[in-house]
Amino acid sequence: MTGLAAPPPDSRATTGEIMIEAQDVSKVFGSVRALDSVNISVPRGTVLALLGHNGAGKTTLVGVLTAALPLTSGRAAVAGFDVARQPQEIRRRIGLTGQFASVDGQLSGRDNLLLIARLLGAGRRAAQARADELLELFALGEVATRRARTYSGGLRRRLDLAASLVGRPEVIFLDEPTTGLDPSSRLNLWEIVENLVADGTTVLLTTQYLDEADRLADSIAVLSAGSVIASGTAAELKAKVGQRTVTVTLDGQDDPAAAVEALRRASMEPVTGLDNGAIIIPIGASKEIAAVIRALDRVGIEAAELSFGEPSLDDVYLTLAEQPSLLAPLSERPSA
């Protein structure tokens, strides 16, 4: 399949190796510092989600890493190749899907894929085989002969992502790929991304959707004003924010005041006042659920319902807005 085979493996891009890396990357447009000493790394076969509001620097960073924008200072590499010195090698190994579908609306879905395959150097048969493979993968067979301009937003997104995979890239950059999609189309794209990663593809995803990052990302970097202000796995970021909680709903015959008093005697700080009469108890770890049950047992109260809650990425965002120092590494936090 001339022109469509995966690029030859390089000794610098083996299993477990860092496939996307930025070291102190900065980008300046005139008087605007769009990126300020950004550091990220993404191992092969994983997903890094870049979170941040509009203007935070996400798309600029994608532009630098895909060799579309020259960096001002620092160093960046993709698949082991330097962004500044080896842009052609990088372009051979990446796929890119932007915030808006970039397919040609006048061409059919199949013809869009055939055109890209031929531009990549594939022969006619190889191009047809790859187009058919992608049409099946993205469930586009039934609309393959329709002009892309007649596609729904979800179908265009799927075609756009299929187009970015024609050259069998090792690394995919997805710049807010589900913006404007309905919930069903978003779920469909998430499943496609998960399957690609399971096959070893490395993904850098920019998004404003916290649930998207929570589901897809192996690690997360939060950008604000061109700088990474927090990074880690979703679990690590959540662990730095607020408290885990146990929510206890009592049987209608039990006295909430007695339950609260029992929990306080056990050195807990229950919160009441919810419409359903539930009691919320902040805890440090899931094993402390047993202590909640024991405290209630001592006064003869049995929980009708008990649930354990983790902080969410929404909580992370709120904390960043109010107290960003809480998410800094311990060594970087100001001393008390």
N, C-alpha and C positions, 0 to 999 in steps of 0.2 A: 504493500500500500504506500507507494512512493509519495512523500510529502505529508503523510498523515501519521506515520509511525511516531511513537514517543521519542523525544530527543535522546541521543545516546547518553547512557548514565555517566555521570562524572564522579570521580573519586571523592569530590568535596560534597556530594549530595547523596549520602547513603542513609539507610534506615536509622532513625534516631537523631540525625543531624539537624541543625537549625537551618530551616529553609527560607525564612524571612528574618532579616536582622537590620536594625537601625541603631547606630551608636552616635549619640550626641548630635542628631540630625536637626539642623535649623534651616528654615527657608524664609527669606525676606523679600517682600514686594515693596520696593521704595521705602517708605517709612513704616510699613506694616510688617511686624514679625509674625508670620503665620504659623511657623513651627519654632519651638524654642528648646533645643537640646533634648530631643525625643529619643528614648531608648525603648526598643521592643525586641522580642525574639519569639519565633514561632517554630516549634519542632515539626518535622515531617508528619503528615497524617493527623494534624490537629487543627483546631479552629481558634483563632484569636479574634475576639470581638472588640472593636473600637467604639466606645460609647461617648456621646457628647452632643451638646446642643448645636444648632446651626451656627457655623462660623467658628467652631471649636478647633478646626484644623484637620478633621478626618479625611476629607476629600483631597486636601493638599498633600497629606502624607501618602495617600494612595497614588497620587500623581508622581511623587518623588520615587516611590518604590517600584513603580511600573516604568520608570525612565521616561515619563512624559514631561516631567518638570525637573530642571537641574536643581540639585540641593545647593544651598549657600555655604554650609559647612557641615562637618561630620562625615560619617561613612555609612553606606547602606549596601546590603547584598541580598540577592535572591537566588536560591538554588546554588549558592556558592560563588556567584558571579557578582562583581562589583557594579553597582548601578551607574556610576559615573564613567567607568572605563570600559565596561562590556555590555552596553545597553542592548545590542543585537542578540547576544546570547540569552539575555533575560527575556526579551520579547518572544523568543522561540519557545520558552518554557512556561509562559503564563497565559491565563485567560482573564478577561476583564469584563465585568458587567456593571454598567453605571447606574445612576439613579433613574434614568429614563431609557426605555427600550430603544435600541439603536438599529434595529433591523430595517430593511428597505420595505416600506409599506406597499410598494407597487409590485413586488415580487411575491410569489407564493412562499409558504414555509419551506417547502423542499428546495425551491430555487435559491432562497437565501443561503441555505446550508451548502448547496452545490457550489454557489459562487465563492463562498469563503474557502471551501476545500480546494477549488481550482486555483484561487489566489495563493494558497499555501503550497502549491506545486503538485497537487495530487493529479493523477491521470483520471480519465472519465469514469472508468469502472470503480476505481478506489474512492472517488468522490461520491458516486452513487451509493456505494456500500456504506460509507461513513454517514451519509445523510439518512439513509434508511435506519441505520442503527440508532441514531440520535432521535429520530422521529418516534421510534418505538420506545426508547428509554423515557422520553418526556410525554408519552401518550398524546402525540400530535398527529398520528396517522390519519385520523378521520378528517383533519383540516389541512392536510399537507398540500393540497392543490389550490387552496383558497389564498387570495392575496392577504398578506399580513395585516394590511390596514383594516380588514374586516374582523380581525381577532379581538376578543375581549382583552382587558388589561392583563388578566392572569395568563391567557394563552400567549400574549406578546412577551410577557416576562419569561415564560418557559422557553419560547423560541430564542429569546435573547441569551438565556443561559446555555441553551443547546449550542448556539453559535459560538459562544466563548470556549466550548469544549471540542470543537471540530479538530483542532490540532493536538488533542490529547495532552493538555498542559499538566505539569507537575504541581503548579501553584495557581490558585484562582483568587482573584480580588473581586469581592462583591460589595459594591458601594450602594448601601441602602436598597437592596434588591427587591424588598417587598413593600416599598412605599406606595401607598394608594391601592393596594390589593385588598380584596375581600378576605374574610377569615379562611374560607375554604382554599383559596389560591395560595395564601400564606402557608398553610399547613402542607400543601402539596410541594411547595418549593423547599420547605424545611426538610421534608422526607428525602427529596432529591439530594440536597446538600449532605444530609447524614449518610446516604448511600455512597456518595463520592468520597467522603472522608473515610468511611469503612474500607474503601478500596485503596487508601493510601494518599489521596490528594490532600494538599495543605491549603487552608482557606484563611484569608483575612477578610473579615466581615465588618463593615461599618453599619451602624444601626442606631436609631433613636428608640427602638422598641425594646424595653427591658425584658419582656417575656421571650423575645427572640434570642437575646444574648443568653438568658438563663437556660434555654433549651439547647442551643447549638454550641455554645462556646466552651472550650476546655480552659481558656483563660480570658481575662477581660482587662482592657486598659481604658481608663477614663480620661478623656482629653478635655481641657478647658483652656481657652486663650492660647492654644498652641503647645501646651505642656501636658505631660502625663501627671495627673494629680493623685491617681490611685491605680493599683494594678494587683492582680492575683486571680485565683479561681473565684467563681461565684460564691462558693462556700466560705472562702477566706474573707472576701469583702463583707459578706453578711455577718460573719463572726465578729467583725470589728464594730458592728453597728448595733446598738441597743441590746436587748435581752431576748433570749428564747422565752417562750411563755407556755404555761399550762392553763387551759380554760376548763373550769369545772362548772357543770350544770347540775344543780341539786334536784332531788325529788321534791315535788310540791309540798310534802309533809315535813321536810327538814327546814331548820331555821338558818337562813343565810348569816345572820349576825353571829350565831354560835360557830358556824364554819369559819368565818373570818377571824374570830377570836382564837380558835384553835390553830389556825395557820400562823397567826401573829406570834402565838406562844412558841411555835416551832421556828421562830426567827425568819419568817417569810413576810413579804409585803404585798398582800392581796389587794386588788383593786375591784371595787364593785360599782353598781349603778347602771349596768347595761339593761336594756329593755327586757331581755329574757331572763334577768336575774342571775346571769352567769358571773362567776368570780374568776378574775385573771390573776395568775401568780407568775411574776418574773422569776426565771431560774437560770442557772449557769450552764447546765448540761442536762441531756435527756435522762440520765440516771437519777436526777433529783425528782422525777415524777413519783418514784416510790415513796419519797419523803412526804410528798403531798398526800398520798393515799394513807400513809401511816398516821399523819396528823389528824385527818378526818376520822379514821377508825377509832382513835382514842376517845372521841366524844360521841361515838355511835352514829356517825354520819357516813352514808355511802353515796358516792357520786353517781347520778343517773347517766351522765355523759362526761367524758374527759377527752380533751384533745391537746396535742402538742403543736406549737407553732414556731416556725423559724422566721427570722427577719427576711424581708424581701429585697430585691434590687431597688425597688421604689424607696425603701428605707435608706439604702445606701445613697441614693441620689439626694434625698432630703437632708441627710447628714452632711454630705459634701457641700450643700448650699449653706448650711447653718454653721457647721464646725469641721471644715476640711482637714484640720490638723489631726482629727481622730483617725483618719485613714492613712496617715503617713506612717512609714515604718517606725518602730519604737525608737530606733537609734536617731531618727530625725525629728522626733517630737520635742518641743521645748520642755525643758526641765521645770518641775513645779516650783 
